[in-house]
Amino acid sequence: MPNKDANCRAIMVQGTGSDAGKSLIVAGLCRAFVKRGLRVRPFKPQNMSNNAAVTEDGGEIGRAQALQARACVVAPHTDMNPVLLKPEGENGAQLVVGGRMRGHATAQDFRTFKETLLPEVIAAFERLKSQCDLVIVEGAGSPSEVNLRVGDIANMGFAQAADVPVILAGDIEKGGVIAQVVGTHAVLMPSEQARIKGFVINKFRGDISLFEPALSDIEARTGWSALGVVPWFVDAGKLPKEDSASMGRWAETGRGDGMGRIRVAVPRLPRIANFDDLDPLMAEDDVDVMMIEPGQAIPGDVDVVVLPGSKSVISDLRAAKAEDWDVDIAAHVHRGGLVVGLCGGYQMLGQRIADPDGIEGEAGEELGLGLLDVETVLTGDKTLEHVEGREAATGINISGYEMHIGLTEGPARLAPWFHLGDGREEGARSSSQQVMGTYLHGVFASDAFRHDFLSRLREGRSGGAAYEHGVEQALDDLAAHLESCLDLDALLNLAQ
C-alpha cells in the first residue's frame, strides 16, 4: 500500500569519483534496511551506462538500479532511474527519459538542456516516496566535477532541489582517499558542504586501525562525521556489473580453477552493452571467461567466442574488423569452435547490417561476419520486454529480456535458437550448429540451460552454479557486511 503519512525519509550516496562503489553501497543499504522491516526504494536521477534492464512497466533503466530494486525485493520501475544516457560515440549518447528513448544528444547539447529535465526527475522521486518508508539515492560520478555544476541533476543539483542529505563515499583502492574527501570539500559551495552529513571509506584492505588517525584528520578538515570504513567485499563479483568502469576488475572474478576448464573469449567492443549477460558464465568454477582487449588476438584454443551486445553495432563491427577479430573468429569456426552472438553480436554474425536512418550514428551499412545467413536493418521502435520460452533443440526452459532496435531476417531464421511462449521463434543457428545468435539478454542466467550448454562444450563440464541463488546470497551478505562496519542507525537518523 502507498505510504500515506508523508514521513518517507531519503538519503543520497555520492562518491569522490566514478567506480567509488556507490552502486554496491546503495544495494547493500537497500537490503539491510529491508531486513529491518522498512519499505525501501532505490533512485538514481541520472545514469550513464550501456548496461540496462527492462522494467515491469515496459521501459528501461540502468542495470544497477534493477539490482538495487532486487535488493529492495520489488520489481524495477522506470521511476527509479528517470534519466539514462547510453553512450553511442565519443561525444554523443542515446537519451532515455522515463524509460523511453527520447532521442540523441551530444555532450554539449545535454549540458545546455539537462536542467529542463529536473521537474521530471523530481516527479519520479516524489512518486517513489509515496510508496515507501525510505528512498536511497545514488549520485553519478562526483560532485567535485564543478565544470558540470550548472544545471546539474545528478548530484548536488538534485540533492539541493529535493532537499536530500548526502553521505560521501571515498575509494581507498585508488589511493589518495584523504585528498579525495578533503578535496571534494574544498571545491564545493558552502551550501553543498553543509548538505554532506558524513563520509565512508570504501574498499579497504588491511588493518583498519592503521587508518583511524586519517578519519580524525578528515573530520577535522571537513567538519563531516566519519560513518565507517567498509572493508573490501569479496563477493562483489557475484553481483551484476553496472558499467565499463567495473570491467577493469574482470580478471579478479569468474576465472577457472584448473586444467580442463571451459574457455570463453569475449571481444571487448568499444560500445559493449549489457555485458552482465556473461556473469552467469563467470559464476561457474570450471569456466574461464576472458575479455579480449584491443590489440590482443582471440586465442586459438578457446571453446567458444561470445560476441556481446553493442550500443553502436556498425561502429563496433568495424572496430572488430580493424582488430582482425573477424579473421580470428573465422579461424575458430574452421577449427570446429562455437560462436554465440547476443543482440548486437547476433546482428554482426549476419551478412549485412544497415542503418538507413542513422539510428545509432551515421547512416550507412556494413558487411557482417557472414557466419549466419541473415541480414539486419536498424529500424522501427525499440523492443523492450521480458520473455519466457525454451531452446528449440532441447526443449529446456529459458527466460530473458529483449532490448533492441532492428529487424533481422533470412534463411537461418528457419532454424531458430529459441521458441518463445508467445509463439514467436527467436534467433538463428547455422546448419553446422557451430554458430548461433539471439536478441535475448539474460538467457545464461537460466541454470538448466546454461549447464546443458556447457556440457555440450566439454564432456563432464556441465557447470553447477545456482546463479540467481548466488545473487540473492551475495545481496544478503553485502547487507550483513555493511551492518558490521557502518553505523546504520546513525545513517538512518541522518535521512530526512
C-alpha positions in Angstrom: 0.0 0.0 0.0 1.2 3.6 -0.7 2.8 5.4 2.3 0.1 7.9 3.4 1.9 9.6 6.3 4.2 11.6 4.1 7.0 10.6 6.5 9.2 8.9 3.9 12.9 9.5 4.5 15.6 9.9 1.9 19.4 10.0 1.9 21.8 10.2 -1.0 25.1 8.4 -1.6 27.6 10.5 -3.7 31.1 9.5 -4.5 34.5 11.1 -4.7 34.7 9.7 -8.2 33.4 7.1 -10.7 33.6 3.5 -9.5 33.9 4.5 -5.9 31.4 1.8 -5.1 28.2 3.9 -4.8 26.1 1.3 -6.6 27.0 -1.6 -4.3 26.8 0.6 -1.1 23.2 1.6 -2.1 22.3 -2.0 -3.0 23.6 -3.2 0.4 21.9 -0.5 2.3 18.6 -1.3 0.5 18.8 -4.9 1.5 19.9 -4.1 5.1 17.0 -1.7 5.7 14.5 -4.1 4.1 15.7 -6.7 6.6 14.9 -4.2 9.3 11.3 -4.1 8.1 11.4 -0.9 6.1 9.8 -0.4 2.7 12.8 0.9 0.6 13.2 2.1 -2.9 16.4 2.9 -4.9 16.7 6.1 -7.0 19.3 7.5 -9.4 18.4 10.8 -11.0 20.7 10.4 -13.9 22.8 7.4 -15.0 25.2 6.9 -17.9 25.6 3.2 -18.8 25.1 0.8 -21.7 24.1 -1.9 -19.2 20.4 -1.5 -18.9 17.4 -3.6 -17.6 13.8 -3.9 -18.8 11.3 -2.7 -16.1 8.0 -4.0 -15.0 6.3 -1.0 -16.7 8.0 -1.7 -20.1 10.8 0.8 -20.1 14.5 0.6 -19.3 16.7 1.8 -16.5 20.4 1.3 -15.5 21.3 -2.2 -14.5 22.5 -1.0 -11.1 19.0 0.3 -10.3 17.5 -3.0 -11.3 19.9 -4.8 -8.9 19.0 -2.3 -6.2 15.3 -2.9 -6.8 16.0 -6.6 -6.3 17.8 -5.7 -3.1 14.5 -4.0 -2.0 12.5 -7.1 -3.0 10.5 -5.1 -5.5 10.2 -5.1 -9.3 12.3 -2.5 -11.1 10.4 0.6 -12.3 11.3 3.5 -14.6 10.8 5.9 -11.8 14.0 4.5 -10.2 16.2 6.0 -12.9 14.3 8.7 -14.8 17.2 9.9 -17.0 19.5 7.3 -18.6 22.3 8.2 -21.1 23.5 5.4 -23.3 26.8 6.4 -24.9 27.0 5.8 -28.7 30.2 7.6 -29.6 32.9 9.8 -28.2 30.6 12.8 -27.8 27.0 11.5 -28.1 24.5 9.4 -26.4 21.0 8.0 -26.7 18.8 9.8 -24.2 16.2 7.7 -22.3 13.7 9.6 -20.1 11.1 7.9 -18.1 12.3 4.6 -19.5 11.6 5.6 -23.2 14.1 6.7 -25.8 13.7 10.5 -26.3 16.4 11.0 -28.9 20.1 11.6 -29.2 22.2 14.3 -27.7 25.8 15.4 -27.9 27.6 16.1 -24.7 27.2 19.9 -25.3 23.5 19.5 -26.2 22.8 17.7 -23.0 24.7 20.2 -20.9 22.6 23.0 -22.2 19.1 21.4 -21.6 19.6 18.9 -18.8 18.2 21.3 -16.2 14.9 21.2 -18.1 14.7 17.5 -17.1 14.8 18.3 -13.4 11.0 18.6 -13.0 10.6 15.1 -14.4 13.3 13.8 -12.1 11.7 15.3 -9.1 8.3 14.0 -10.1 9.7 10.5 -10.3 11.3 10.9 -6.9 8.1 12.0 -5.3 6.2 9.1 -6.8 8.7 6.7 -5.2 8.4 8.5 -1.9 4.7 7.9 -1.8 5.3 4.2 -1.9 7.8 3.6 0.9 9.5 4.5 4.1 13.0 5.2 2.8 14.5 6.2 -0.6 18.2 5.7 -1.0 19.5 7.8 -3.8 22.7 7.2 -5.8 24.7 10.0 -7.3 26.7 9.8 -10.5 30.4 10.4 -10.9 31.4 13.0 -8.4 30.0 16.4 -7.0 33.6 17.7 -7.3 33.2 18.0 -11.1 32.5 21.7 -10.8 32.6 22.1 -14.6 29.3 20.2 -14.7 27.6 22.0 -11.8 25.5 24.3 -14.0 22.1 22.6 -14.5 23.3 19.5 -12.5 20.6 16.9 -11.9 22.9 14.0 -11.0 24.5 15.1 -7.7 24.2 18.3 -5.7 21.7 19.9 -8.1 19.3 17.1 -7.3 20.1 17.0 -3.6 19.5 20.7 -3.2 16.3 20.7 -5.3 14.9 17.7 -3.4 16.3 18.7 0.0 18.0 15.4 0.5 21.0 14.9 2.9 24.2 13.3 1.4 26.9 11.0 2.6 30.1 10.8 0.6 31.9 7.6 -0.3 35.7 7.7 -0.9 37.5 5.0 -2.8 40.7 4.0 -0.9 41.6 1.4 -3.6 42.6 4.1 -6.0 44.9 5.7 -3.4 44.8 9.3 -2.1 41.5 8.9 -0.4 42.2 11.6 2.2 42.8 14.0 -0.7 39.7 12.7 -2.4 37.4 13.6 0.5 39.1 16.8 1.6 39.5 17.9 -2.0 35.8 17.4 -2.6 35.0 19.6 0.4 37.4 22.2 -0.9 35.6 22.7 -4.2 32.0 22.5 -3.0 30.0 25.7 -2.3 29.2 26.2 1.4 25.6 25.1 1.0 26.8 21.9 -0.6 29.4 21.3 2.1 26.6 21.6 4.7 24.4 19.1 2.8 27.0 16.4 3.3 26.4 14.9 6.7 29.2 12.3 6.8 31.5 10.1 4.8 32.5 6.5 4.4 35.7 5.0 3.2 35.1 2.1 0.8 37.1 -0.9 -0.5 39.6 -1.0 2.4 42.1 -3.9 2.6 44.3 -4.4 5.6 44.4 -3.3 9.2 41.7 -0.7 9.7 43.2 0.5 12.9 46.1 2.0 11.0 43.6 4.2 9.2 41.8 5.6 12.2 44.0 8.7 12.6 43.2 9.6 9.0 39.5 9.5 9.8 40.0 12.1 12.6 42.1 14.2 10.3 39.4 14.2 7.6 36.7 15.1 10.2 38.8 18.0 11.4 39.4 19.3 7.9 35.8 18.9 6.6 33.6 19.0 9.7 31.9 15.9 8.3 31.3 12.8 10.5 33.1 9.5 9.8 30.4 6.9 9.4 32.7 4.0 9.0 35.2 2.1 6.9 33.9 -0.6 4.5 36.3 -3.5 4.0 36.7 -5.0 0.6 33.6 -7.1 -0.2 35.0 -10.3 -1.7 31.7 -11.5 -3.2 31.1 -8.3 -5.2 31.9 -10.3 -8.4 28.8 -12.4 -7.8 26.6 -9.3 -8.5 25.8 -8.0 -12.0 28.2 -5.4 -13.2 27.0 -1.8 -13.8 29.2 -0.4 -16.5 32.6 -0.4 -18.2 34.3 1.1 -15.1 33.8 -2.3 -13.3 35.3 -4.3 -16.2 38.8 -3.4 -15.0 38.4 -6.0 -12.2 37.3 -8.7 -14.7 40.3 -10.8 -14.1 39.5 -11.0 -10.3 36.3 -12.9 -10.8 35.0 -15.7 -13.0 38.3 -17.4 -13.5 38.6 -21.1 -13.9 40.3 -23.2 -11.2 42.4 -25.7 -13.0 43.1 -27.8 -16.1 40.3 -28.7 -18.4 38.2 -25.7 -17.7 36.0 -24.3 -20.5 37.5 -21.2 -22.1 35.1 -18.4 -23.3 36.6 -15.4 -25.2 34.7 -12.1 -25.3 36.0 -9.4 -27.6 35.7 -6.1 -25.8 33.9 -3.9 -28.2 34.2 -0.1 -27.9 30.5 0.3 -27.2 29.9 -3.0 -25.4 26.5 -3.2 -23.8 24.7 -5.5 -21.3 27.8 -7.5 -20.7 26.3 -8.7 -17.5 24.9 -11.4 -19.8 28.3 -13.1 -19.1 28.1 -13.0 -15.3 26.3 -16.4 -15.0 29.2 -18.0 -17.0 31.7 -16.3 -14.8 29.9 -17.8 -11.7 30.9 -21.3 -12.8 34.1 -22.7 -11.2 35.2 -24.5 -14.3 34.6 -21.7 -16.8 37.3 -19.2 -17.7 35.8 -16.0 -19.2 38.4 -13.9 -20.9 37.9 -10.3 -22.0 39.9 -9.8 -25.2 41.2 -6.3 -25.2 42.0 -4.2 -28.3 45.4 -5.2 -29.6 45.0 -8.8 -28.5 44.2 -11.8 -30.7 41.5 -14.2 -29.8 43.3 -17.3 -28.6 43.1 -20.3 -30.9 42.3 -22.8 -28.1 39.1 -21.3 -26.7 35.9 -23.3 -26.7 33.5 -20.6 -27.5 33.6 -16.9 -28.7 30.8 -14.8 -27.4 30.1 -11.6 -29.3 28.3 -9.4 -26.8 25.7 -6.6 -27.1 26.6 -3.3 -28.6 25.2 0.2 -28.3 26.6 1.1 -31.8 26.7 -2.1 -33.7 28.0 -0.9 -37.1 30.8 1.1 -35.5 31.7 -1.8 -33.2 31.6 -4.2 -36.1 34.1 -2.0 -38.0 36.3 -1.9 -34.9 36.2 -5.7 -34.6 37.4 -5.9 -38.2 40.1 -3.4 -37.6 41.4 -5.6 -34.8 41.3 -8.7 -37.1 38.9 -10.3 -34.7 36.8 -11.3 -37.8 39.8 -13.3 -39.0 40.2 -14.9 -35.6 36.6 -15.8 -35.4 36.5 -17.4 -38.9 39.6 -19.4 -38.0 37.9 -20.5 -34.7 34.8 -21.7 -36.7 37.1 -23.5 -39.2 38.7 -25.4 -36.3 35.2 -26.5 -35.1 34.7 -23.9 -32.4 31.4 -22.5 -31.3 30.4 -18.8 -31.7 27.5 -17.1 -29.9 26.1 -13.7 -30.7 24.0 -11.8 -28.2 21.8 -9.0 -29.5 24.2 -6.7 -31.3 26.6 -9.6 -31.6 23.8 -11.6 -33.3 23.4 -8.8 -35.8 27.2 -8.8 -36.5 27.2 -12.6 -37.3 24.9 -12.0 -40.3 25.6 -11.0 -43.9 24.9 -7.3 -43.6 23.7 -4.6 -41.2 22.0 -1.4 -42.5 21.2 1.7 -40.6 19.4 3.8 -43.2 18.1 6.4 -40.7 21.3 6.8 -38.7 19.6 5.5 -35.5 22.9 4.5 -33.9 25.2 7.0 -35.6 25.9 8.0 -39.2 23.5 6.4 -41.7 25.2 3.6 -43.6 25.7 -0.1 -43.8 28.4 -2.7 -43.3 29.0 -6.3 -44.3 28.7 -8.7 -41.4 30.9 -11.6 -40.5 28.9 -13.9 -42.8 28.5 -16.7 -40.3 24.7 -16.7 -40.2 22.5 -16.3 -43.3 20.6 -13.3 -42.0 20.5 -9.5 -42.6 19.6 -6.8 -40.2 18.0 -3.4 -40.8 18.1 -1.0 -37.8 14.6 0.4 -38.0 11.3 0.6 -36.0 10.6 1.1 -32.4 12.8 -0.3 -29.7 11.7 -3.7 -28.4 11.6 -3.8 -24.5 10.0 -6.9 -22.9 10.6 -9.9 -20.6 10.1 -13.2 -22.3 9.9 -16.9 -21.4 10.5 -19.8 -23.8 12.5 -22.9 -24.5 15.5 -23.9 -26.5 14.4 -25.3 -29.8 16.9 -28.2 -29.9 16.5 -29.4 -26.3 13.2 -28.0 -25.0 15.0 -26.7 -22.0 13.2 -23.7 -20.5 14.8 -20.2 -20.6 13.9 -16.7 -19.6 15.4 -13.4 -20.6 14.5 -10.0 -22.0 14.6 -8.1 -25.3 16.2 -4.7 -25.6 17.0 -3.8 -29.2 16.2 -1.9 -32.3 16.3 -3.7 -35.6 14.7 -6.4 -37.8 16.8 -9.5 -38.6 15.6 -11.9 -41.3 17.0 -14.5 -43.5 17.1 -18.3 -44.2 18.9 -19.0 -40.9 15.8 -17.9 -39.1 14.2 -21.1 -40.2 16.4 -22.8 -37.6 15.6 -20.6 -34.6 17.6 -20.9 -31.3 14.5 -20.5 -29.1 10.7 -20.9 -29.2 9.1 -18.1 -27.1 6.0 -18.5 -25.0 4.0 -16.1 -27.1 4.5 -18.3 -30.2 7.4 -16.4 -31.8 10.6 -18.1 -33.0 13.7 -16.3 -31.9 17.3 -16.2 -33.0 19.0 -18.4 -35.6 21.5 -21.2 -35.9 23.9 -22.2 -38.7 23.5 -25.5 -40.5 26.7 -26.7 -38.8 25.2 -25.9 -35.3 28.5 -24.1 -34.6 27.1 -20.5 -34.8 24.0 -19.2 -33.1 22.6 -15.8 -32.3 19.7 -14.3 -30.3 18.3 -11.0 -29.4 17.6 -12.3 -25.9 19.6 -11.0 -23.0 19.9 -12.9 -19.7 19.4 -16.4 -21.1 22.6 -17.8 -19.4 21.0 -16.9 -16.1 18.7 -19.9 -16.6 20.7 -22.6 -14.7 19.4 -25.7 -16.6 20.0 -24.1 -20.0 23.5 -22.9 -19.0 24.5 -26.2 -17.5 23.4 -28.1 -20.6 25.1 -25.5 -22.9 28.4 -26.1 -21.0 28.1 -29.8 -21.1 27.9 -29.7 -24.9 31.2 -27.7 -25.0 33.2 -30.1 -22.9 32.2 -33.5 -21.7 31.9 -33.7 -17.9 31.9 -29.9 -17.5 28.3 -29.2 -17.0 28.6 -26.4 -14.5 26.9 -26.4 -11.2 26.3 -22.8 -10.1 22.9 -21.7 -9.0 23.3 -18.2 -10.4 20.1 -16.5 -9.1 20.5 -18.0 -5.7 24.1 -16.8 -5.7 23.0 -13.2 -6.4 20.4 -13.3 -3.6 23.0 -14.7 -1.2 25.5 -12.0 -2.2 23.0 -9.3 -1.5 22.3 -10.7 1.9 26.0 -11.0 2.6 26.5 -7.4 1.4 23.8 -6.2 3.8 25.4 -8.0 6.7 28.8 -6.7 5.6 27.6 -3.1 5.8 25.8 -3.7 9.1 29.1 -4.9 10.6 31.1 -1.8 9.6 28.8 1.1 9.3 26.5 2.8 11.9 23.3 2.2 10.1 21.2 3.7 13.0 23.2 6.9 12.7 22.8 6.8 8.9 19.0 6.4 9.1 18.8 9.2 11.6 20.6 11.4 9.0 17.9 10.7 6.4 15.1 13.2 6.3 
